Amino acid sequence: MKIESVTLREIRMSLNAPFETSFGVTQHRRILLVQVCADGLSGWGEITTIESPSYNSETTDTAWHIVSDFIAPQVVGKNITRAEETFGLLSGIRGHYMAKAGVENALWDIESQEQGVALWRLVGGTQKEISCGVSLGIRETPALLVSKVAEELACGYQRIKLKIKPGKDLDFVAAVRKEFKDILLSVDANSAYRLEDSEHLRRLDEFALLMIEQPLEWDDIHSHARLQSELRTALCLDECINNERHAIGAIESGACRIINIKLGRVGGHSSARKVHDACRQRNVPVWCGGMLESGIGRAHNRRRTSSSRPLK
């Protein structure tokens, strides 16, 4: 396929309700959509950055700059056979995984149209249905959180993940577990703790959690390995994992027992597939996380999840 153009569009959306994590409250989103045209077809992707460099180093504004001034000039006019070749075209640009992913995923969309194959099959998917979970933001009180969990379970979600931070963790998790003794329950700290908090974090072992996601620094695999050795509960790494090398290093160092694959964070479908395969070879479960995307980003997530080994 010959890549003819790359077009960026910014849209603004409001969430139905505020979503609070350890690094702030989100109510409104500035979202970048990518339209790529090739061989008379149009493909769409989404750049999953947030507005501030609080999740990782990318932002909505840096992504616009990187795509406009570096990625688009590198790919427009090029002839490629497969969307995965985009990874090589952009190898000279360090980092900026989310910006790269938006463009590459749009090309996967085009490739699926050209081949007449559903994208989930094109990336190696085998399942037509998946068990979905939901991530719940921090609430003011344990009682409010319990009420929200009940609401989401009634909607059919089969896994519940609670955002936590210091001061809003143990009592909140205890209240949910007391009310719902048998649900698959996880927590996500978004790097809110430090290794010195190990004794406090060990108390989460009491609640039979599926996992504790990214409790320590966003780029510190070594400290997660030390913490995992002190916990019965599996650690899941999110922000630490940007590529296959990071995943292998984390697994082999004992830093986690589960990995969250986010398409944007790892650079698109090609890299996500490599992370998935590396984990599967080492018998480590993966799951697909989200970044409060629009429908375009969520559609790509669904294609990715259908090929991932499900959590039990």
C-alpha positions as CSV (number, residue, x, y, z in Angstrom):
1,M,0.0,0.0,0.0
2,K,1.2,3.5,-0.7
3,I,0.6,5.9,2.2
4,E,-0.9,9.0,0.7
5,S,-1.7,11.3,3.7
6,V,-1.9,11.5,7.5
7,T,-4.5,13.8,9.0
8,L,-4.8,14.7,12.7
9,R,-8.1,15.8,14.2
10,E,-8.6,17.0,17.8
11,I,-11.9,16.4,19.4
12,R,-13.1,17.3,22.9
13,M,-15.3,15.0,25.0
14,S,-16.7,15.1,28.5
15,L,-16.9,11.9,30.7
16,N,-20.2,10.9,32.0
17,A,-18.7,11.3,35.5
18,P,-15.4,12.4,37.0
19,F,-12.7,9.7,37.0
20,E,-10.2,10.0,39.9
21,T,-6.8,8.2,40.1
22,S,-3.8,8.8,42.2
23,F,-2.5,11.5,39.9
24,G,-5.7,13.5,39.5
25,V,-9.3,13.8,38.4
26,T,-10.4,13.6,34.8
27,Q,-13.6,15.1,33.6
28,H,-12.8,16.3,30.1
29,R,-10.7,14.8,27.4
30,R,-8.7,16.3,24.5
31,I,-8.4,13.4,22.0
32,L,-6.3,13.1,18.9
33,L,-7.7,11.0,16.1
34,V,-5.5,9.9,13.1
35,Q,-6.8,9.4,9.6
36,V,-4.4,7.7,7.2
37,C,-5.2,7.4,3.5
38,A,-3.6,4.7,1.3
39,D,-4.6,3.0,-1.9
40,G,-7.9,4.9,-1.9
41,L,-8.8,3.6,1.5
42,S,-9.1,5.4,4.8
43,G,-8.0,4.0,8.2
44,W,-8.5,5.4,11.6
45,G,-6.5,5.3,14.8
46,E,-6.4,7.2,18.1
47,I,-3.5,8.7,20.0
48,T,-4.1,7.7,23.6
49,T,-2.1,10.5,25.4
50,I,-3.7,12.5,28.1
51,E,-3.3,16.3,28.5
52,S,-0.5,16.3,31.1
53,P,2.7,14.2,31.4
54,S,1.4,12.5,34.5
55,Y,0.8,9.0,33.1
56,N,3.9,8.9,30.9
57,S,6.0,11.6,29.2
58,E,3.7,12.1,26.3
59,T,0.8,14.6,26.1
60,T,-1.8,15.6,23.6
61,D,0.3,18.6,22.5
62,T,3.6,16.7,22.2
63,A,1.9,14.0,20.1
64,W,0.5,16.6,17.7
65,H,4.1,17.9,17.3
66,I,5.7,14.5,16.8
67,V,3.2,13.3,14.3
68,S,3.1,16.5,12.3
69,D,6.9,17.2,12.2
70,F,8.4,13.7,12.3
71,I,6.1,10.8,11.8
72,A,4.0,12.0,8.9
73,P,7.0,13.2,6.9
74,Q,8.6,9.8,7.5
75,V,5.7,7.7,6.3
76,V,3.8,9.7,3.6
77,G,4.8,8.6,0.2
78,K,6.2,5.3,1.4
79,N,5.1,1.9,0.0
80,I,4.6,-0.9,2.5
81,T,3.3,-4.4,2.2
82,R,2.1,-4.8,5.8
83,A,1.1,-2.3,8.5
84,E,3.7,-3.9,10.8
85,E,6.4,-2.4,8.6
86,T,5.5,1.0,10.1
87,F,7.5,0.0,13.2
88,G,10.7,-0.1,11.2
89,L,9.9,3.1,9.3
90,L,9.7,4.9,12.7
91,S,12.6,3.2,14.4
92,G,14.7,6.4,14.3
93,I,12.2,8.2,16.5
94,R,12.9,7.3,20.1
95,G,10.0,6.9,22.5
96,H,6.7,8.6,21.6
97,Y,5.0,5.3,21.5
98,M,1.4,6.6,21.7
99,A,2.0,9.0,18.8
100,K,3.5,6.1,16.7
101,A,0.6,3.8,17.7
102,G,-2.1,6.2,16.4
103,V,-0.6,6.1,12.9
104,E,0.3,2.4,12.8
105,N,-3.1,1.3,14.1
106,A,-4.8,3.4,11.3
107,L,-2.6,1.4,8.8
108,W,-3.7,-1.9,10.4
109,D,-7.3,-0.7,9.8
110,I,-6.5,-0.2,6.1
111,E,-4.8,-3.6,5.8
112,S,-7.8,-5.3,7.3
113,Q,-10.0,-3.6,4.7
114,E,-7.7,-4.5,1.8
115,Q,-7.6,-8.2,2.9
116,G,-11.2,-8.4,3.7
117,V,-10.4,-9.8,7.1
118,A,-11.6,-8.5,10.4
119,L,-8.9,-6.7,12.3
120,W,-9.2,-9.0,15.3
121,R,-8.4,-12.0,13.1
122,L,-5.6,-10.1,11.3
123,V,-3.7,-9.5,14.6
124,G,-4.1,-13.2,15.5
125,G,-7.3,-13.2,17.5
126,T,-9.1,-16.5,18.2
127,Q,-12.0,-15.5,20.5
128,K,-15.2,-13.8,19.4
129,E,-16.2,-12.9,22.9
130,I,-14.3,-11.9,26.0
131,S,-15.0,-11.4,29.7
132,C,-14.8,-7.7,30.4
133,G,-13.8,-5.9,33.6
134,V,-14.3,-2.3,34.7
135,S,-12.0,0.2,36.4
136,L,-13.5,2.4,39.1
137,G,-12.1,5.7,40.1
138,I,-11.5,6.7,43.7
139,R,-14.6,7.6,45.7
140,E,-15.1,9.8,48.7
141,T,-16.2,7.0,51.1
142,P,-16.1,3.2,51.2
143,A,-19.9,3.1,51.1
144,L,-20.0,5.1,47.9
145,L,-17.5,2.7,46.4
146,V,-19.5,-0.4,47.4
147,S,-22.6,1.1,45.8
148,K,-20.7,1.7,42.6
149,V,-19.3,-1.8,42.5
150,A,-22.8,-3.2,43.0
151,E,-24.0,-1.1,40.0
152,E,-21.2,-2.3,37.7
153,L,-21.7,-6.0,38.7
154,A,-25.3,-5.7,37.9
155,C,-24.3,-4.5,34.4
156,G,-22.4,-7.7,33.8
157,Y,-18.8,-6.8,34.4
158,Q,-16.9,-9.8,35.6
159,R,-13.8,-8.2,37.1
160,I,-13.6,-5.1,39.2
161,K,-10.5,-2.9,39.5
162,L,-10.3,-0.2,42.2
163,K,-8.1,2.8,41.8
164,I,-6.3,3.5,45.1
165,K,-3.8,5.9,46.7
166,P,-2.4,6.5,50.2
167,G,-5.2,7.3,52.6
168,K,-7.8,5.7,50.3
169,D,-6.8,2.1,50.0
170,L,-7.2,-0.5,52.8
171,D,-10.6,0.6,54.2
172,F,-12.0,1.0,50.7
173,V,-10.8,-2.4,49.6
174,A,-11.9,-4.1,52.8
175,A,-15.4,-2.7,52.4
176,V,-15.8,-4.0,48.9
177,R,-14.4,-7.4,49.8
178,K,-16.7,-7.7,52.8
179,E,-19.7,-7.0,50.6
180,F,-18.6,-9.1,47.6
181,K,-16.7,-12.0,48.9
182,D,-16.2,-14.0,45.7
183,I,-15.7,-11.4,42.9
184,L,-12.5,-11.1,40.9
185,L,-11.1,-7.9,42.6
186,S,-8.0,-5.9,41.8
187,V,-6.4,-2.6,42.7
188,D,-4.5,-0.1,40.7
189,A,-2.2,2.5,42.3
190,N,-0.7,4.3,39.3
191,S,2.7,4.6,41.0
192,A,1.3,6.2,44.1
193,Y,3.6,4.2,46.6
194,R,7.3,3.7,47.2
195,L,9.3,0.7,48.2
196,E,9.3,2.1,51.8
197,D,5.5,1.4,51.8
198,S,6.1,-2.4,51.5
199,E,4.7,-3.2,54.9
200,H,1.5,-1.2,54.2
201,L,1.1,-2.8,50.8
202,R,1.5,-6.3,52.3
203,R,-1.8,-5.8,54.1
204,L,-3.5,-6.0,50.7
205,D,-2.7,-9.7,50.8
206,E,-5.6,-10.1,53.2
207,F,-8.2,-9.4,50.5
208,A,-7.5,-12.2,48.0
209,L,-6.9,-9.8,45.1
210,L,-6.4,-10.9,41.5
211,M,-3.5,-8.3,41.3
212,I,-2.0,-5.1,42.5
213,E,-1.3,-2.9,39.5
214,Q,1.7,-0.6,39.2
215,P,2.1,0.3,42.9
216,L,5.6,1.8,42.6
217,E,7.4,4.3,40.3
218,W,6.4,4.3,36.6
219,D,9.9,3.3,35.4
220,D,11.2,1.2,38.2
221,I,11.2,-2.5,37.4
222,H,13.9,-3.3,40.0
223,S,11.9,-2.0,43.0
224,H,8.8,-3.9,41.8
225,A,10.9,-7.1,41.8
226,R,11.8,-6.5,45.4
227,L,8.2,-5.8,46.3
228,Q,6.9,-8.8,44.5
229,S,9.2,-11.1,46.5
230,E,7.5,-9.8,49.7
231,L,3.9,-10.2,48.5
232,R,1.6,-13.2,48.0
233,T,-0.6,-11.1,45.6
234,A,0.5,-10.9,42.0
235,L,1.9,-7.6,40.8
236,C,0.8,-6.3,37.4
237,L,2.9,-3.9,35.5
238,D,1.5,-1.1,33.3
239,E,3.5,2.1,33.0
240,C,6.8,0.2,33.3
241,I,6.2,-1.8,30.1
242,N,6.7,0.0,26.8
243,N,8.0,-2.9,24.6
244,E,8.9,-6.6,24.4
245,R,12.3,-6.0,26.0
246,H,10.7,-4.4,29.1
247,A,8.2,-7.2,29.4
248,I,10.9,-9.9,29.2
249,G,13.1,-8.0,31.7
250,A,10.2,-7.6,34.2
251,I,9.2,-11.2,34.0
252,E,12.7,-12.6,34.3
253,S,13.6,-10.4,37.2
254,G,10.4,-11.4,39.0
255,A,8.9,-7.9,39.0
256,C,5.4,-9.1,38.1
257,R,3.2,-12.0,37.4
258,I,0.7,-10.2,35.1
259,I,1.2,-7.6,32.4
260,N,-1.3,-4.9,31.2
261,I,-1.0,-4.3,27.5
262,K,-2.1,-0.9,26.4
263,L,-1.9,-0.4,22.6
264,G,-0.8,3.2,22.8
265,R,1.8,2.7,25.6
266,V,3.6,-0.1,23.7
267,G,3.4,1.6,20.3
268,G,0.6,-0.2,18.4
269,H,-0.6,-3.6,17.3
270,S,2.8,-4.8,16.1
271,S,4.5,-4.2,19.4
272,A,1.5,-5.3,21.4
273,R,1.6,-8.7,19.6
274,K,5.3,-9.1,20.5
275,V,4.6,-8.3,24.1
276,H,1.7,-10.7,24.1
277,D,3.8,-13.5,22.6
278,A,6.7,-13.0,25.0
279,C,4.4,-13.2,27.9
280,R,2.6,-16.3,26.6
281,Q,5.9,-18.1,26.0
282,R,6.7,-17.4,29.7
283,N,3.2,-18.4,30.9
284,V,2.5,-14.9,32.2
285,P,-1.2,-13.7,31.7
286,V,-1.9,-10.4,29.9
287,W,-4.9,-8.2,29.6
288,C,-5.9,-5.1,27.6
289,G,-6.2,-1.8,29.5
290,G,-7.6,1.4,28.3
291,M,-6.9,5.2,28.5
292,L,-10.5,6.7,28.5
293,E,-10.5,6.5,24.7
294,S,-13.2,7.5,22.3
295,G,-15.0,4.8,20.3
296,I,-12.1,4.5,17.8
297,G,-9.5,3.7,20.5
298,R,-11.9,1.3,22.2
299,A,-12.5,-0.5,18.9
300,H,-8.8,-1.1,18.5
301,N,-8.7,-2.3,22.1
302,R,-11.4,-4.9,21.5
303,R,-9.4,-6.2,18.5
304,R,-6.4,-6.6,20.7
305,T,-8.2,-8.2,23.6
306,S,-9.6,-11.0,21.5
307,S,-6.1,-12.4,21.0
308,S,-4.9,-12.1,24.6
309,R,-4.8,-14.9,27.2
310,P,-7.6,-14.1,29.6
311,L,-7.1,-13.7,33.3
312,K,-8.7,-16.3,35.5
